[in-house]
Amino acid sequence: MTDLSQQTGPAIEVPRILDAEQVHFFIENGYLVVPDLINSDELKELKDDLIAVARGQYPCEGIDPASPDDTDEEILQRILCIHQPHFISPVIEKYIRHPKICGILGQITAAHVPYWDGSVKCMQSMYFVKPPQFQGQAWHQDEIYIPTRDRSLIGAWIAVDDATVENGCLYVIPGSHRKGYLYPQHEHDNPDEFDFAPESYGFDEDVEVPVEVKAGTLVFFNGYLLHRSRKNQGNITRRVLVNHYCNAWSLLPWSIEEGERVANADRRNIIPVSGVDPYAWKGYEKPPRSIHIRDCKAVKELAGN
């Protein structure tokens, strides 16, 4: 009988970037800050590509070509987040596969899992633009939205601009990932500060830590880590590209289709980025030529002025 677990496809080699102390910090705290991972030329490439996506220069569903009369700044002032830009942009896909980022992911994504071999896959990209006066996101855990089999979901948060308390940087509760507990959620009562997404509750918020970083920094965080961001109260747009990954050996029951169970559901619209893909024999889903742009309360308020 054929051993399907051996049909993994070619291995993807990535550099080892972190030392043992950094890996241990991630395991204990659920997040890790790595400065200066993206250089100035790469940041410019990401900024330029954001304009290309937002202007509709990649033909797709979900966004129409912008009017030549609209400036780049005017277009960006209407966007909180672009979902799955790597579906249409080869530049964003390139940064999903960035060797240094994937090297770190190959060391920490499932470092809590015995016998993990460093294999990692990506399933999501999100480009947050967050102009001035745009809301943040209330407390949440990413694993609520993207479940994994082994608590290995991880976000790689690329600071395209400096992220400060004033312009709505990330806040985290260190160690909140350890128990593997998904906190309940309810509707928040602060629509001026946070967008429409529900808020996790039932924990001590006083131990939160602001993660202020310079452009080019990477913030990695586990899918069970409680985190949030507040409204951009500054006059500078806070652009962030956050890509989500998990252990390649974990199934990805992101949705359940007819005839499936939670135990065997496994979405294959993924990109292997480190090590092997143990489910390569299943093949891959072709990503749709579509994206989703999310605005917020600030857009409606500006439109009324």
C-alpha positions in Angstrom: 0.0 0.0 0.0 1.3 3.5 -0.9 2.3 5.6 2.1 0.7 9.0 1.3 2.6 10.7 4.1 5.8 10.2 2.0 4.4 12.1 -1.0 5.4 15.5 0.2 6.8 17.2 -2.8 10.2 18.9 -2.8 11.5 20.5 0.4 11.8 24.3 0.6 15.0 25.3 2.3 15.0 28.5 4.3 17.7 30.2 6.5 17.7 30.0 10.2 17.5 33.5 11.5 16.7 33.3 15.2 18.8 32.1 18.2 17.5 29.8 20.9 16.6 32.7 23.2 14.3 34.3 20.6 12.5 31.0 19.9 12.0 30.5 23.7 10.6 34.0 24.0 8.0 33.3 21.3 7.0 30.0 22.9 6.6 31.7 26.3 5.0 35.0 25.3 3.2 34.1 22.1 4.8 37.0 20.1 8.2 38.1 18.9 9.5 41.4 17.5 12.3 41.2 14.9 13.4 44.7 13.7 15.0 45.6 10.4 13.9 42.4 8.6 12.5 44.3 5.5 14.8 46.9 3.9 13.9 50.3 2.5 13.8 49.1 -1.1 11.4 46.4 -0.1 9.2 48.8 1.8 9.0 51.0 -1.3 8.0 48.0 -3.4 5.2 47.1 -0.9 3.9 50.7 -0.9 4.0 51.0 -4.7 2.2 47.7 -5.0 -0.5 48.7 -2.6 -1.3 51.6 -4.9 -1.4 49.2 -7.9 -3.9 46.9 -6.1 -6.0 49.8 -4.8 -6.2 51.5 -8.2 -7.4 48.2 -9.8 -4.4 47.7 -11.9 -4.7 43.9 -11.4 -8.0 42.9 -13.1 -10.2 41.1 -10.6 -13.5 41.0 -8.9 -14.0 43.2 -5.9 -12.3 46.3 -7.1 -12.9 48.5 -10.2 -10.2 50.5 -11.9 -9.8 53.9 -10.3 -10.6 57.1 -12.0 -7.5 58.9 -13.3 -8.8 62.0 -11.5 -8.4 60.3 -8.1 -5.0 60.7 -6.5 -3.3 57.8 -4.9 -3.8 59.5 -1.5 -7.5 59.9 -2.1 -7.9 56.2 -3.0 -6.0 55.0 0.1 -8.0 57.3 2.4 -11.0 55.0 1.7 -9.5 51.7 2.7 -9.2 50.0 6.1 -8.1 46.6 4.8 -7.6 44.6 1.6 -8.3 40.9 2.1 -6.3 38.3 0.2 -4.3 40.6 -2.1 -1.9 37.8 -2.9 -4.7 36.2 -5.0 -4.0 38.9 -7.6 -0.6 40.5 -6.8 2.7 38.6 -7.5 4.4 41.2 -5.3 2.4 40.3 -2.2 2.9 36.6 -2.9 6.6 37.2 -3.1 6.5 38.6 0.5 4.5 35.6 1.6 7.5 33.6 0.5 10.2 36.1 1.7 13.2 33.9 2.7 14.0 35.7 6.0 10.3 35.7 7.1 9.9 32.1 6.2 13.2 31.2 7.9 11.8 32.6 11.1 8.5 30.8 10.6 10.3 27.6 10.1 11.7 28.0 13.6 8.7 29.2 15.6 5.4 28.4 14.0 4.9 25.0 15.7 7.9 25.1 18.1 5.5 24.0 20.8 4.8 20.7 19.0 7.1 17.7 19.6 8.9 16.4 16.5 7.8 19.3 14.3 10.2 19.5 11.3 9.8 23.2 10.4 7.3 22.8 7.7 5.0 25.8 7.2 2.2 26.8 4.8 0.3 30.1 4.2 -3.4 30.6 3.8 -4.1 34.3 4.1 -2.9 37.8 3.4 -4.4 41.1 4.7 -3.1 44.6 3.8 -4.2 47.0 6.5 -4.1 50.6 5.3 -5.7 52.3 8.3 -5.7 56.0 7.4 -6.1 58.8 10.1 -9.3 58.5 12.0 -9.9 54.9 10.9 -10.8 52.5 13.7 -8.8 49.6 15.0 -9.9 46.1 15.9 -11.2 45.1 19.4 -9.6 42.2 21.4 -9.6 39.0 19.4 -7.7 35.8 18.7 -7.0 34.9 15.1 -7.6 31.2 15.7 -11.3 31.9 16.1 -11.4 32.7 12.4 -8.8 30.3 11.0 -8.8 27.1 13.1 -5.8 24.7 13.0 -5.5 21.2 14.4 -2.4 21.9 16.6 -2.7 25.6 17.7 0.0 26.6 15.2 -1.7 29.5 13.5 0.7 32.4 13.3 0.6 35.9 12.0 3.6 37.6 10.3 2.9 41.3 10.7 5.1 43.5 8.5 5.2 47.2 9.6 5.2 49.1 6.3 5.1 52.4 8.3 6.2 53.2 11.8 3.5 51.9 14.1 3.0 54.0 17.3 0.4 54.3 20.0 -0.8 57.5 18.3 -1.5 55.9 14.9 -2.9 52.6 16.2 -0.1 50.1 16.8 -0.7 46.5 17.9 -1.4 45.7 21.6 -0.9 42.2 22.9 -1.4 40.3 26.2 1.8 38.3 26.6 1.3 34.7 27.5 -2.4 34.7 26.7 -1.9 31.9 24.2 -0.5 29.3 26.6 -3.7 27.6 27.7 -5.1 27.2 24.2 -8.4 28.8 25.4 -10.6 30.7 22.9 -12.3 33.4 24.8 -16.0 34.1 24.2 -17.0 37.1 22.1 -19.7 39.8 22.1 -20.5 43.0 20.3 -18.5 45.9 21.7 -20.1 49.2 22.5 -17.3 51.4 21.1 -17.8 51.9 17.4 -15.7 55.0 17.3 -12.6 53.1 18.5 -13.1 49.7 16.9 -14.5 48.3 13.6 -17.6 46.0 13.4 -15.8 42.8 14.4 -16.9 41.3 17.8 -14.8 41.6 20.9 -13.2 38.9 23.0 -13.8 39.2 26.8 -13.3 37.5 30.1 -9.6 38.4 30.9 -7.5 41.1 32.5 -6.9 43.8 30.0 -4.6 45.8 32.3 -1.6 43.6 31.4 -1.7 44.7 27.7 1.6 45.8 26.1 1.8 48.2 23.2 4.0 47.0 20.4 5.5 50.2 18.9 7.8 49.4 16.0 9.7 51.0 13.2 8.9 50.3 9.5 10.6 47.2 8.3 10.0 45.4 11.6 8.2 42.0 11.7 5.9 41.1 14.6 5.1 37.4 14.8 2.2 36.2 17.0 0.4 33.0 17.8 -3.2 32.5 16.8 -4.3 32.2 20.4 -2.6 35.4 21.5 -5.1 38.1 22.5 -4.4 41.3 20.6 -6.1 44.5 19.4 -5.3 47.9 17.9 -7.0 51.2 18.5 -8.1 54.0 16.3 -5.5 56.0 14.3 -5.5 59.3 16.2 -2.4 60.6 14.3 -2.0 62.2 10.9 0.0 59.4 9.3 -1.4 56.3 7.6 -0.4 53.0 9.3 0.1 50.4 6.6 0.7 46.8 7.6 0.8 43.6 5.6 -0.1 40.6 7.8 0.1 37.1 6.4 -1.1 34.1 8.2 0.6 30.7 8.3 0.4 27.4 10.2 2.3 24.1 10.6 2.1 22.4 7.2 1.3 19.1 8.9 -1.9 20.6 10.4 -5.1 20.2 8.4 -6.8 23.4 7.7 -10.6 23.1 8.5 -11.3 26.7 7.6 -14.7 25.6 6.3 -16.6 22.4 6.2 -17.9 21.2 2.8 -20.5 18.6 2.1 -19.4 15.1 3.0 -16.6 16.3 5.3 -16.1 16.2 9.0 -14.0 18.5 11.2 -11.5 15.7 11.5 -10.8 15.5 7.8 -11.7 18.9 6.3 -8.7 20.6 4.8 -8.7 23.6 2.5 -6.0 23.5 -0.1 -5.8 27.2 -1.2 -2.4 27.4 0.4 1.2 28.2 -0.4 4.0 26.0 1.1 6.8 28.2 2.3 9.1 26.1 4.4 10.0 22.4 4.7 7.6 20.0 3.0 3.9 19.8 2.2 2.8 16.4 3.5 -0.5 16.8 1.7 1.0 17.7 -1.7 -0.7 14.5 -3.1 -4.1 16.3 -2.6 -3.2 19.0 -5.1 -3.9 22.7 -4.7 -7.0 24.9 -5.1 -6.6 27.7 -7.6 -7.2 31.1 -5.9 -10.0 33.1 -7.3 -9.3 36.4 -9.1 -11.1 38.3 -6.4 -10.3 40.4 -3.3 -12.4 42.1 -0.7 -11.9 45.7 0.4 -13.1 46.7 3.9 -13.8 50.3 4.8 -15.1 51.6 8.1 -17.2 54.2 9.9 -14.7 57.0 9.0 -15.4 56.6 5.3 -19.1 57.3 5.9 -18.3 60.3 8.1 -15.9 61.7 5.5 -18.5 61.3 2.8 -21.0 63.3 4.8 -18.6 66.3 5.2 
